[in-house]
Amino acid sequence: MLRRLYPVAVTWTGGIGLGLALTYFVGVALAFLPGWEEWAEFFVSRAIWLLLPPYGLLILHMVLRNHVGRYLLNQGAYEEALEYGGRRMTPSLVRSRREAANQRVICAKGHIGLGEYDRASEILAGQHRKLPHPYSVEARRWLFELALRNDDRDGAEKLVVSGREKTKRARGEEVALLGCEAELALREGDLERYRERMKDGIWRNGKHPRLVLCRVLAMVQFEAEDEDSEEVLALLRLVEEPIGRDMPARRGELKALRAMVVERRGRPEEARRLLEEARKEPVDEWSKKVIEEVAGELG
Protein backbone atom coordinates (compact mmCIF):
# COMPACT_ATOMS: atom_id res chain seq x y z
CA MET A 1 0.00 0.00 0.00
CA LEU A 2 2.71 2.47 1.03
CA ARG A 3 4.76 1.85 -2.10
CA ARG A 4 1.74 2.83 -4.23
CA LEU A 5 0.85 5.87 -2.14
CA TYR A 6 4.35 7.26 -1.66
CA PRO A 7 4.98 8.36 -5.29
CA VAL A 8 1.45 9.82 -5.51
CA ALA A 9 1.90 11.69 -2.22
CA VAL A 10 5.24 13.15 -3.38
CA THR A 11 3.65 14.29 -6.67
CA TRP A 12 0.73 15.86 -4.85
CA THR A 13 3.12 17.60 -2.44
CA GLY A 14 4.74 19.34 -5.39
CA GLY A 15 1.41 20.20 -6.99
CA ILE A 16 -0.05 21.66 -3.82
CA GLY A 17 3.16 23.56 -3.08
CA LEU A 18 3.22 25.05 -6.56
CA GLY A 19 -0.45 25.98 -6.33
CA LEU A 20 0.07 27.71 -3.01
CA ALA A 21 3.13 29.53 -4.37
CA LEU A 22 1.13 30.89 -7.32
CA THR A 23 -1.66 31.89 -4.93
CA TYR A 24 0.89 33.70 -2.79
CA PHE A 25 2.09 35.77 -5.76
CA VAL A 26 -1.51 36.59 -6.60
CA GLY A 27 -1.88 37.82 -3.04
CA VAL A 28 1.24 39.97 -3.46
CA ALA A 29 -0.21 41.52 -6.63
CA LEU A 30 -3.58 42.20 -5.01
CA ALA A 31 -1.90 43.94 -2.06
CA PHE A 32 -0.70 46.69 -4.46
CA LEU A 33 -4.04 47.24 -6.22
CA PRO A 34 -6.34 50.17 -5.37
CA GLY A 35 -9.40 49.08 -3.43
CA TRP A 36 -7.61 46.18 -1.77
CA GLU A 37 -6.33 48.12 1.23
CA GLU A 38 -7.91 45.78 3.77
CA TRP A 39 -6.34 42.78 2.04
CA ALA A 40 -2.99 44.59 1.93
CA GLU A 41 -3.16 45.25 5.66
CA PHE A 42 -3.97 41.60 6.33
CA PHE A 43 -1.44 40.16 3.88
CA VAL A 44 1.60 42.35 4.58
CA SER A 45 1.53 41.68 8.32
CA ARG A 46 1.43 37.93 7.68
CA ALA A 47 3.53 37.71 4.50
CA ILE A 48 6.36 35.65 6.00
CA TRP A 49 4.02 33.15 7.66
CA LEU A 50 1.95 32.78 4.49
CA LEU A 51 5.14 32.05 2.54
CA LEU A 52 6.15 29.11 4.74
CA PRO A 53 3.56 26.49 3.56
CA PRO A 54 4.34 26.71 -0.18
CA TYR A 55 8.08 27.03 0.46
CA GLY A 56 8.09 24.07 2.85
CA LEU A 57 6.01 21.87 0.54
CA LEU A 58 8.18 22.62 -2.49
CA ILE A 59 11.40 21.92 -0.60
CA LEU A 60 9.90 18.68 0.74
CA HIS A 61 8.84 17.69 -2.77
CA MET A 62 12.28 18.37 -4.26
CA VAL A 63 13.97 16.29 -1.55
CA LEU A 64 11.55 13.37 -1.62
CA ARG A 65 11.24 13.04 -5.38
CA ASN A 66 14.93 12.15 -5.47
CA HIS A 67 14.33 9.25 -3.08
CA VAL A 68 11.08 7.74 -4.38
CA GLY A 69 12.84 5.49 -6.88
CA ARG A 70 15.36 4.26 -4.29
CA TYR A 71 12.52 3.42 -1.94
CA LEU A 72 10.69 1.47 -4.65
CA LEU A 73 13.86 -0.45 -5.54
CA ASN A 74 14.38 -1.37 -1.88
CA GLN A 75 10.82 -2.71 -1.84
CA GLY A 76 11.48 -4.83 -4.91
CA ALA A 77 9.01 -2.73 -6.92
CA TYR A 78 11.22 -2.61 -10.02
CA GLU A 79 8.47 -1.84 -12.54
CA GLU A 80 7.13 1.02 -10.40
CA ALA A 81 10.67 2.41 -10.04
CA LEU A 82 11.04 2.31 -13.83
CA GLU A 83 7.71 4.03 -14.34
CA TYR A 84 8.61 6.81 -11.90
CA GLY A 85 12.23 7.33 -12.96
CA GLY A 86 11.79 6.78 -16.69
CA ARG A 87 10.08 10.14 -17.12
CA ARG A 88 12.74 11.96 -15.15
CA MET A 89 16.09 10.93 -16.69
CA THR A 90 16.59 14.11 -18.71
CA PRO A 91 17.82 17.39 -17.16
CA SER A 92 15.52 20.38 -17.61
CA LEU A 93 14.72 23.78 -16.14
CA VAL A 94 13.00 22.07 -13.21
CA ARG A 95 15.36 19.07 -12.94
CA SER A 96 19.08 19.34 -12.24
CA ARG A 97 21.77 17.14 -13.81
CA ARG A 98 22.28 15.42 -10.47
CA GLU A 99 18.61 14.55 -10.08
CA ALA A 100 18.41 13.32 -13.68
CA ALA A 101 21.55 11.23 -13.08
CA ASN A 102 19.97 9.70 -9.99
CA GLN A 103 16.85 8.77 -11.95
CA ARG A 104 18.98 7.25 -14.73
CA VAL A 105 20.78 4.97 -12.29
CA ILE A 106 17.45 4.05 -10.68
CA CYS A 107 16.04 3.06 -14.07
CA ALA A 108 19.10 0.94 -14.82
CA LYS A 109 18.75 -0.82 -11.46
CA GLY A 110 15.06 -1.36 -12.17
CA HIS A 111 15.94 -3.15 -15.41
CA ILE A 112 18.58 -5.18 -13.56
CA GLY A 113 15.96 -6.19 -11.03
CA LEU A 114 13.77 -7.43 -13.88
CA GLY A 115 16.68 -9.30 -15.45
CA GLU A 116 16.81 -6.93 -18.45
CA TYR A 117 20.58 -6.57 -18.47
CA ASP A 118 20.91 -5.38 -22.06
CA ARG A 119 18.51 -2.50 -21.45
CA ALA A 120 20.34 -1.57 -18.25
CA SER A 121 23.64 -1.56 -20.13
CA GLU A 122 22.18 0.75 -22.79
CA ILE A 123 21.02 3.23 -20.15
CA LEU A 124 24.42 3.25 -18.40
CA ALA A 125 26.70 3.00 -21.45
CA GLY A 126 29.44 5.62 -21.13
CA GLN A 127 27.71 7.28 -18.18
CA HIS A 128 30.52 6.43 -15.75
CA ARG A 129 32.46 9.24 -17.48
CA LYS A 130 29.56 11.68 -17.99
CA LEU A 131 27.38 11.70 -14.88
CA PRO A 132 28.16 13.98 -11.94
CA HIS A 133 29.81 12.46 -8.90
CA PRO A 134 28.79 10.19 -7.10
CA TYR A 135 26.39 8.86 -9.77
CA SER A 136 29.27 8.28 -12.18
CA VAL A 137 30.80 5.89 -9.62
CA GLU A 138 27.48 4.12 -9.17
CA ALA A 139 27.07 3.78 -12.94
CA ARG A 140 30.56 2.28 -13.20
CA ARG A 141 29.78 -0.17 -10.40
CA TRP A 142 26.65 -1.48 -12.13
CA LEU A 143 28.33 -1.70 -15.52
CA PHE A 144 31.03 -3.74 -13.76
CA GLU A 145 28.37 -5.95 -12.16
CA LEU A 146 26.71 -6.54 -15.53
CA ALA A 147 30.03 -7.47 -17.11
CA LEU A 148 30.61 -10.00 -14.34
CA ARG A 149 27.16 -11.51 -14.79
CA ASN A 150 27.93 -12.02 -18.48
CA ASP A 151 31.42 -13.26 -17.57
CA ASP A 152 32.80 -10.54 -19.83
CA ARG A 153 36.19 -10.33 -18.14
CA ASP A 154 37.74 -8.03 -20.71
CA GLY A 155 34.81 -5.62 -20.39
CA ALA A 156 35.02 -5.80 -16.60
CA GLU A 157 38.76 -5.08 -16.68
CA LYS A 158 38.10 -1.84 -18.56
CA LEU A 159 35.94 -0.67 -15.66
CA VAL A 160 38.59 -1.14 -12.99
CA VAL A 161 39.31 2.16 -11.27
CA SER A 162 42.74 3.58 -11.99
CA GLY A 163 44.77 5.42 -9.39
CA ARG A 164 43.98 8.78 -11.00
CA GLU A 165 40.21 8.43 -10.86
CA LYS A 166 38.32 9.80 -7.86
CA THR A 167 35.77 7.50 -6.23
CA LYS A 168 35.72 8.72 -2.64
CA ARG A 169 32.52 9.78 -0.86
CA ALA A 170 30.32 7.83 -3.27
CA ARG A 171 27.85 6.37 -0.74
CA GLY A 172 29.72 3.08 -0.52
CA GLU A 173 29.85 2.51 -4.27
CA GLU A 174 33.63 2.82 -4.24
CA VAL A 175 33.71 -0.13 -1.84
CA ALA A 176 31.36 -2.07 -4.11
CA LEU A 177 33.72 -1.38 -7.02
CA LEU A 178 36.59 -2.86 -5.05
CA GLY A 179 34.38 -5.87 -4.35
CA CYS A 180 33.67 -6.24 -8.08
CA GLU A 181 37.39 -6.17 -8.84
CA ALA A 182 38.03 -8.70 -6.07
CA GLU A 183 35.43 -11.04 -7.61
CA LEU A 184 37.05 -10.60 -11.02
CA ALA A 185 40.41 -11.49 -9.47
CA LEU A 186 38.88 -14.63 -7.95
CA ARG A 187 37.62 -15.76 -11.34
CA GLU A 188 41.04 -15.14 -12.83
CA GLY A 189 42.76 -17.02 -10.01
CA ASP A 190 44.78 -13.90 -9.10
CA LEU A 191 44.83 -14.28 -5.32
CA GLU A 192 47.33 -11.49 -4.73
CA ARG A 193 45.11 -9.01 -6.52
CA TYR A 194 42.08 -10.37 -4.64
CA ARG A 195 43.78 -9.82 -1.30
CA GLU A 196 44.87 -6.29 -2.22
CA ARG A 197 41.38 -5.22 -3.29
CA MET A 198 39.80 -6.81 -0.23
CA LYS A 199 42.31 -5.06 2.02
CA ASP A 200 41.50 -1.72 0.35
CA GLY A 201 37.77 -2.35 0.75
CA ILE A 202 37.98 -3.46 4.38
CA TRP A 203 39.93 -0.31 5.18
CA ARG A 204 36.96 1.73 3.90
CA ASN A 205 34.01 -0.38 5.06
CA GLY A 206 34.53 -4.04 5.88
CA LYS A 207 30.81 -4.60 6.52
CA HIS A 208 29.66 -3.61 3.03
CA PRO A 209 27.53 -6.50 1.64
CA ARG A 210 29.42 -6.51 -1.68
CA LEU A 211 32.70 -6.98 0.13
CA VAL A 212 31.26 -9.65 2.43
CA LEU A 213 30.00 -11.45 -0.69
CA CYS A 214 33.51 -11.57 -2.15
CA ARG A 215 34.86 -12.91 1.09
CA VAL A 216 32.27 -15.69 1.21
CA LEU A 217 32.85 -16.58 -2.46
CA ALA A 218 36.52 -17.09 -1.67
CA MET A 219 35.67 -19.12 1.42
CA VAL A 220 33.41 -21.42 -0.60
CA GLN A 221 36.02 -21.79 -3.34
CA PHE A 222 38.92 -22.63 -1.07
CA GLU A 223 37.41 -24.34 1.97
CA ALA A 224 38.38 -27.93 2.66
CA GLU A 225 36.01 -30.76 1.76
CA ASP A 226 35.76 -31.80 5.42
CA GLU A 227 35.20 -28.25 6.70
CA ASP A 228 32.67 -28.19 9.55
CA SER A 229 32.56 -24.46 10.35
CA GLU A 230 29.16 -22.78 10.11
CA GLU A 231 30.69 -19.36 9.43
CA VAL A 232 30.43 -19.57 5.63
CA LEU A 233 26.75 -20.58 5.84
CA ALA A 234 26.04 -17.69 8.17
CA LEU A 235 27.72 -15.26 5.76
CA LEU A 236 25.81 -16.66 2.77
CA ARG A 237 22.53 -16.12 4.60
CA LEU A 238 23.67 -12.66 5.69
CA VAL A 239 24.34 -11.38 2.17
CA GLU A 240 21.47 -13.10 0.36
CA GLU A 241 18.89 -10.40 1.12
CA PRO A 242 20.88 -7.21 0.37
CA ILE A 243 22.61 -8.72 -2.68
CA GLY A 244 19.44 -10.38 -3.93
CA ARG A 245 17.46 -7.16 -3.57
CA ASP A 246 19.83 -5.34 -5.92
CA MET A 247 20.27 -8.28 -8.30
CA PRO A 248 17.59 -10.97 -7.85
CA ALA A 249 19.39 -13.43 -10.15
CA ARG A 250 22.10 -13.80 -7.50
CA ARG A 251 19.62 -15.39 -5.06
CA GLY A 252 19.69 -18.64 -7.00
CA GLU A 253 23.49 -18.55 -7.14
CA LEU A 254 23.79 -18.00 -3.39
CA LYS A 255 21.26 -20.74 -2.57
CA ALA A 256 23.18 -23.13 -4.82
CA LEU A 257 26.42 -22.27 -3.02
CA ARG A 258 24.69 -22.91 0.30
CA ALA A 259 23.63 -26.29 -1.05
CA MET A 260 27.22 -27.14 -1.90
CA VAL A 261 28.49 -26.05 1.51
CA VAL A 262 25.74 -28.02 3.29
CA GLU A 263 26.60 -31.12 1.22
CA ARG A 264 30.22 -30.83 2.32
CA ARG A 265 29.01 -30.92 5.90
CA GLY A 266 27.22 -34.22 5.40
CA ARG A 267 23.61 -33.00 5.02
CA PRO A 268 22.59 -34.22 1.55
CA GLU A 269 18.81 -33.88 2.04
CA GLU A 270 19.10 -30.21 2.99
CA ALA A 271 21.54 -29.68 0.11
CA ARG A 272 19.07 -31.10 -2.44
CA ARG A 273 16.28 -28.94 -1.02
CA LEU A 274 18.40 -25.81 -1.34
CA LEU A 275 19.36 -26.73 -4.88
CA GLU A 276 15.69 -27.10 -5.84
CA GLU A 277 14.97 -23.70 -4.29
CA ALA A 278 17.87 -22.22 -6.27
CA ARG A 279 16.39 -23.54 -9.52
CA LYS A 280 13.11 -21.73 -8.77
CA GLU A 281 14.77 -18.34 -8.37
CA PRO A 282 15.30 -15.84 -11.22
CA VAL A 283 18.53 -16.69 -13.03
CA ASP A 284 21.01 -15.19 -15.46
CA GLU A 285 23.83 -16.81 -17.42
CA TRP A 286 26.30 -16.82 -14.54
CA SER A 287 23.86 -18.07 -11.90
CA LYS A 288 22.73 -20.86 -14.27
CA LYS A 289 26.38 -21.87 -14.65
CA VAL A 290 26.90 -21.93 -10.86
CA ILE A 291 23.68 -23.91 -10.28
CA GLU A 292 24.66 -26.52 -12.85
CA GLU A 293 28.17 -26.81 -11.40
CA VAL A 294 26.71 -27.36 -7.93
CA ALA A 295 24.22 -29.88 -9.31
CA GLY A 296 27.12 -31.77 -10.88
CA GLU A 297 29.02 -31.80 -7.60
CA LEU A 298 25.98 -33.04 -5.67
CA GLY A 299 25.42 -35.75 -8.24
N, C-alpha and C positions, 0 to 999 in steps of 0.2 A: 504493500500500500504506500509506504513512505517513498519508495523509489519512483513511483508514478507521480506522487504529489510534489516531490521536491523540485523537479524541473519546472513544473507549472507554477509553483509558488514563487520561484526565483524570477520567472518571466513576468508574473503579475506584480512582483515588487518593483521591477523596473518600469512597468507600465503605469502603475499608480504614482510612483515617484516622479515620472516625467509629466504626468497629468497635473500633479500638484505644483510642480515647478512652473508650468505654463500658466496655471491659475494664479500663482504668486506674481508673475510678471504682469498679468492682466490687472491685478490689484495695485501694482506699482503705477501702471498707466492711469488707472482711474483716480488715484490719489492726487494727480496733477491736473485733472479736468475740472473746469468750473461747474459748480453745482454739486460736487461730491466732497464738500468740506467735512461733513460728518464722517464719511468713510475715511477721508485722509487723517482725521484726528484719531480714529480707531486704529487704522492700519499702521501709521508711522510709529505710534507708541508700542506696537507689538511686532514690528517688522522682523526683528531678530528671531523671536520665538516662532513666528509663522514660517520662517525660512528653514527651521530645523527639520520638520517632517519630510519635505521633499529632498533636502540635502542628505539626510540620514538614509532614506530609502534608496536613493540613487547610489550612494556609497556602498550600502549593503548589497545591492544588486550587482555592482561591478566586482565586488569581492567574491560573492557566491557563484556568479556565473562562470568563474574560472575553476570552480571546484566541483560543479555538478557532474561533469564527465568522469572525474576521478572517483567520485562517490559511486556512480553507476558501475564503473569497472570493478570496484571493490566488492560490489554486490553480485557480480557475475552477470550483470545486465548489459551484455556486449552490444546487442542490437539497439537498445535505448541510448547507449553512449554514442554509437555511430550516428543515430538520428539527431541527437543534440549537437554533437561536435561537427558533423558533416557540413552544416550550414554556416559554420563559424571559423573555417580554416583560412580565410582570406583577410588580410589586414584592410581596414577601411577607416573612415573618419571617426567612427565610433568604436573601433576595435584595434588595439595596438598590435604591433608585430609580436610582442611577447605573448599576448593572449591568443592570437592566431596560431602561434607556434605550439602553445599548450594544447589547443584543440586538434592540431594536426597529429601530435603524438598520441593523443587520446584516441583518435580515429584509427591510427595504425594499431594500437593495442586492442581496440575493439575487433578489428579484422583478425588479429592474432588469436584472440579469444575464440573466434568462430572457426579457426583453422584456415583462414584465407590468407596464407602467407604471401602469395604473389601480389595480392592487392596491398597488403601492408608494406611490402618492399617498394612498390610503386610510389606510395605516399611518402615514404622516408628516403627514397633514392636521392643521394647528394645532399640531404638536409643536414647531415652532421657537420657540414662546412658552411651552411647558410643560416641556420636558425640562431637566434640569440642564445647566449649562455643563460641557464643550464640546459635548455631544451636541445641544443646541439649535442651535448653529451648523452642525453637520454636517447636521442635518435640514433647515435652511433651504437649505443648499448643494444638497442633492439635490432638494428641491422646485423650486429655481431651474433645475437641470439638466433636470428633467422638463418644466417650462414651456417651456424653449428647444427641447427635442426636439419638442414639439407646436406650436412657433412661436406660443405664447400670450404675446405680448409684454406685454399688459396684466397678466396674471398674474405674469409675471417681474418687471415693474416694481414690483409690490407687495412683492416679496421683497428688493428692494435695501436694503442696510443704511443706516440713517440715522445721523447723527453722534452721536446719543444712545445708540445701542445698542452694547453691548460685545461684541467678537468676538476680542479678543486671547487668545493662548495657547490656541488651539483646534486644535492639531496640524496646522497648515497649512490648515485649512478656511477661515479668514478670507481667505487668499490665493486659494483656489479661488473664493470668493464674488466677489472682485474680478475674477477671470478671467471668471466668468459675466456680470458686469455689463459687462465690456469686450466680450464677444461680443455681448451685446444691443446695445451702442452701435454695433458694426460693422454689425449688421443694420439698424439705424435710420439708418445713414449719419452718425452723430454722432461725427466724428473727434476733436473736442476732448475729449469725454467719454471716448472710448476711450483717448486718450493719458493723461488724468488717472488713470484706473483702473489702467492699465498701470504708470504711474510709482509709484503707491501700492503695487502688488503687487511690483514689482521692489525697492522699498525694503525690503520684508519678506523676500522670498525669490524672487529672479529665476529660480531654477532649477526652480521648481515646475512639474510637467508641465502643469497647467491653464493656467498663465500662458504657458508656451512654446507651447501649442496656440493661444492667442489671437494670439500674435505671428505664428505661421506662417499662420493664417487671413488675417490682414491682408496678409502678404507675397504670398500667392496671389492675393488680391483685387486688389492694386494693382501687382503687378509688370508690367513691360513685356512685350509680346508677343515681343520678341527677346532677352529675358533669357537669359543663359547661365550664371549662377551656380548652383552645386550646393548652396548653403547651404539653400535652402528644401526641397530633397529630403532632405537630411540631417536637418533638423528634423522633417519629416513621418515619417521612419522612426524617429526618436528617441522621438516621443510616441505612436506607434501602439500599442506594448505596454502602457505604463501606463494610457493613456486607454481602450484597448480592453478591458483587464482589468476596469475599473470599469463600462464601458458598451459591451458587445460590438457594438452596432449602429453605433458610430462607426468601427469598423474599415473597413466598406464605404465610408463617407464619406471617410476618410483615403486609402484606396487610390484612390478615384475622383479625389481632388484630386491625388494623385501622377501619375495618368494624364494629367490636364490639364497639369500642369507639364512632364512628359516630352514631351508633344506639342508644347508651345511650344519645346522645345529640339531639335525636328526628329527625334524618335525615334518615329514612328507605330506601329511594330510592338510596341514595348514598351508604349506607351500603351494599345493595344487589349488586350494581355494583362492589364495591370493593371485595366482596366475590367471585363474578364470575371471576374477574381478578386473585384473589388468586388461584383459581382452575386451571387456565391456566398456572401457573408458575411451574417450576420443583419442585418436592416434595420429601421428605424422610418420614420415619415412624413418626418422631415427628411432622413435619409440617402437615402431613395428619391428625394426631390426633388433632392438634390445629384447623385446618380448619373445621373439623367435629364438634368440640365443639362449635366453633363460629356459624356454621350453625344451630346447635341445639338451641343456645341461640336466634338467629334471628327468628327462627321458619320458 
